Amino acid sequence: MRYPKFLSQSDTIGVVAPSYSSINTPYFEAFQSALLNFQSLGYKVIVGECCNRCDGTGISSLPDICGRELTEFYCLEDSDVLISNAGGELMCSILDYIDFEKIRASTPKWFMGFSDNTNFTFLLTTLCDVASIYGPGFGAFGMKPWHAAINDALALLRGRKLTMRGYEYFQAGNTLQSPPLLQPYQDTQQKILHSFPFANMSFNGRLIGGCLDSLVRLAGTCFDKVSEFTHRHQEDGIVWFMENHSLNTWSVFRALWQLDHAGWFENVSGFLFGRSACIESGSNGLDQYGAVVKALKKYNVPIVMDVDFGHVPPAMPLICGSLADITVKGNEIEIDMQLK
């Protein structure tokens, strides 16, 4: 596994929009606020053209333009890390236009994003053996004041915090736009972890994963090299982290069934599931917890649900590709990520 250098003072942050742009409210206001916040901290920021475009269908621009820009910014010597502007829905359409060979041959660079950006954070790790960060988009840094989770994301980019601990409270619902992005999270709900088979567990392995909605679409495509990746790192064991944006209970089970039968969970040592943004229960009493356990219990490894990452804030930033020691004690979780 290759790890990029961390962000230093006065370094340059590149911002790209491989999925959704920032020209509409509330993303525009959040983007401008984040830009000022980073500049006030002494960082230079260069912005890709796609951040200010809306000429694509479901994404910021045409797929070939988005793919070429992402490749260019990743390989650009003038930027030290990349942060995606925001999530979205159809980033998969740009994958044919990303030059993964060129990216693999370039100097590793941190790329941070989540949700639809799974299409790059996950593939950067599994195709190129380069670690990435599953964390907030650029606009999240526009809030005032910053939540502890946003401070954690910058601390991780700077290499100053590699051990993440869960937060005591969370904000109810998938609230990316309500309240507005400029306001801090309204985290008033008590966090409760659901752990199987025990409430107290310790396990370890190499972290990989992302948004389940995006992951399942990659299975069986030409971009699916998961079996090769898990084989290369079989001695480490694999800890999958996944979260759900819009899949209902039945769809979660079907997605996990598909990934299971695609061989993705070979050499697994544990599963982490972020808080689900869609908690619609299936019929016959099957809820989101039952769907996950029903699909994965045959592996006889720890399963921890409602962990602090994903679409329901606050979310811990996670290094996809890192070796992690995970400790769960009741409602507390600690993820110690090692760059090995």
N, C-alpha and C positions, 0 to 999 in steps of 0.2 A: 504494500500500500504506500502511495506517495502522498505526502502532506505538504501543502503550500506554506509559504512564509506568512507570518501573521502581520496584521496591519500595524504600522509604526506611525508615530506622530509626523504630520506633514505629508503622509502618503496620499495617494490619489485613489478615490473610490469611483469605479465605473458603474453606471446605472443603465440597465437595458430593459426592454419591454418585449420579451419573447412571447408573451401571452396578452395581457391587458395593458392598455396605455393609461396615461394620467391626464387626459384632456377634459374629462367630465367630473363634475361634483359628485362625491367629496374627494375624489382622488387628486384632482388638481391642487386644491388647497392643502391637502396633506403632503403632496410632493413638494410644494414650495416651502412649507414649514420645515420639512425634513432637510431640504437643501440648506436652509439658513442654519438649522441646528448643527449640521455637520461642519459647515464653514466656520461657525463660531467656535467649534472645537479644534480648528486648525487644519482640517482636511480639505484637499482640493476635490472637486467632484466634476467628472465629465459625463455628459448625458447623451445616450444614443438617440438617434433621430426617431426611432420607433416609439419612444416615450411620448412624443408629441404628435403622433399620427393616429388616424382612425379611418384608414382606407382599406382595412381588411374585413373579412367576414368572420366575426366572432373572435378575432385577435387584433392586435394593434395595426398590423399592416399585412401585406401579402406574405404567404408562408416563406417564399424564397428570400424575401427581403429580411424577414425576422431571423431566419436561419443563418444567413450570411453575416448579419450584424452581430449575432451572438458569437459566432466563430471569430469574427474580427476582434471584438472586444475582449474575448477570452485570451487571444494571442497577442493583444496589444501591449507593448512594453510600457506605455504611458499610464496604464491603470494597474493598481496593485491588488485590488480585490474587486469582485463584481457583486452587486446586489440587484436582484430582480425588482422591477417596479411594483408588481402586484401579481396576484394569481390570475385565474381565468378559467377557460373551459376547453379550448381547442389547440393547446400548444403541441399536441401530438402531430398536427398537420405540418409543423416546421421541421420535424426530425429528419426528413429526407434531404434537407438543405443544410444541416449542420455537418461540418467536416470533422468527424470524430477522429480521423487519422491525423489531421493537422493539430487538433487539440491534444491528442495523446502524445505527440512529438514535441509539444511546446512546454515551457516552464509551468509547473502546476500553479494554479491560482485559486484562491477561495471563491466559490460561488455560493451565494446565500439566497434562498427563496423557499416557498412552500406551496402546498396545494397543487395547482396545475404545473408548477415548476418541478414537480417530481419527475417529469419527462426529461429533465436535465440533471437534477441532483442525483437521481438514482442511476442514470446511464453513465454519468461522469465517473461514478464509483465502479459500477459493474462492468462497463466496457473499457474504461481507461485506467482502472486501479488508482484513481485520484479521489481523495476525500473531499466531501462537500458539506455544506451546512444546511440542514433543514430548519429554517428559521424565518423571521419576519421579512416582509417586503419593505422596500425603501419608504413607502408612505407611512408605515407604522412608526417610523422615527420622527414623524411630524407631531405626534401628540405632546401635550404639555400638561403636567409634567410627565416624564417618562415613568412607566411602570417598571417594577423590578425586572420583569421579563425582558423588557427592551434594553435595560442596562446590562442584563446578562448576555444578550446577543452581541452588543458591542464589546463587552469584556471577552467573549469568546473569539470574536474577530481579531482582537488584540492579543490573544494568547494568554490572557490574565486569569481566566477562569475556565477550567476544564472539568470541574465537578459541578453538576447541576442538582439542585434539590427542588422538589415540588413546592407549590405555593398553597397556602392554607385555604384560600377562597378562589372562586371562579365566577365568571360572568355568565348568567343563564342565557342559553340560546346561541345561535350562530349570528353574532352581532358585528359583522364587519362594517356595516354602515349605520347601525343604530346602537349606541349613540354615534354621532359623527366621529370620523377618524381622528380629529384634532383633540378630542376629549379623552381622558384616561379611561381605562376599563372600569366598568361598574361591577367589580368582583365582590358580590355579597353572598354567594352561595357556598356553603361549606363543602370542601372537597372530600369525597369518599372514594377510596380505591376499592375495586372489586378484584380480589386476587384468588387464583386457583392453582394448586389445590389448598394452599395455606395462606394465612394472612401475613406471615413472616417468612421471607425467603431471600436467599442470595444466589445469584447465578451470574454468568459472564459469557462473553462471546463478541463477535464482530457485528457492530450495528449496521443494518441496512434496512431500507424501507422508504416510506413516504405515504402519500394519499392513496388509499385503496382504490378509489374511483379511477385513478390514472394507472396504477400498477397493473390492474387486471387487463387493461387494454393493451399492455405491452407483451403480455404472455403469448407465446407462439409466433410473434413477429420476428423479423430479421434483427430486431434490436434486443431480443431475448437471449442473453448469454448468462443467465442466472446460474444454471447448472455448472457451467465452467467456473464461475466465480466461487460458488460454494465449495466446489471440489478443490480449488486452489487454496482455500482458507479453511479446509475441513478440520484441521488440527485446532483451530481457534474456537470452532463452534460458531453458529450464526444466531444473533438475536434480532428478530424482526420487529421493527416499530412501524405501526400502521395506524391510520386514522381515516375517518369516514366523513365526507362532506354531504353527499346527497343519496346514498344508497339506503333503502329501507332494510328492515330486518331480513327479509327473504333474500334480497340482493347481496347482503353481506355474506350470508351463508353460501350462496351460489358462487360469489367471487372467491371466497376462501377455498371452496371445493375445487374450483378451476385451477387456482394456483397450486393447490396440493397435488392435483393430478397432472400438472405440468412439471412436477418435480422440484418446485421452488423451495420446499421446506426440508430438503435433505440436509442433514448435519445441523438441524436447528437445536438450540439450547434454551430458547425462551422466546416469548412473545410479549410485546408491549403495545397496547392499544390506547390511543388518545381519546379524549372525550368526543363522543359522536355528535355531529351537528344535525343528524337525522336520527331520531329515536322512535320512529314509528314502529310499533310492534306488529309482528305477524299474527295470524290467527292461531287457534289451538294452544294459546298460552306461551308461544315462543317469543322471548324478548331478545334484545341485543346481546345480552350476556349469554343466554342460552344458545344463540346462533353461533357465537364465536367458540364456545366450549364444545358444542356439538360437532363443529367442523374440525377442531384441532386437538381434542382430548386424546386421540390415539397416539400422539407424540410423547405424552407423559412428561411434559416439560412445563415450567412455570408460565402462567398466563396472567398478566396484570392489565386491568382495564380501568378506564377513566383517568389515565395518566395525563399530566399537564403538558400536552402538545396537541397541535392541530387547529381546527377552525373555531373552537370555543376557547377564548382567552381566559387567563394568560397561558402562554406556551413556552416551555423550555426550549432553547435551541439545542439541536443534537447534531453531532458530527457523524454523517453517514460514511462508514468505512472504518471508524475508530474501533479499538478494542475497549469494551466497557465492562466494568464491574457494577452490577445492579444490586442494591440492597433495598428490600421492602420490609417495613415494620408498621403494620396497621395501615394508617393513612399517610404514612411518610415514605417517600421514595428518594433514593440518591443514585445518581448515574455518574460514575467516575470514568471519564473517557481518556484513554491513553493512546498516544500517537506511536503505535508500534506496527 
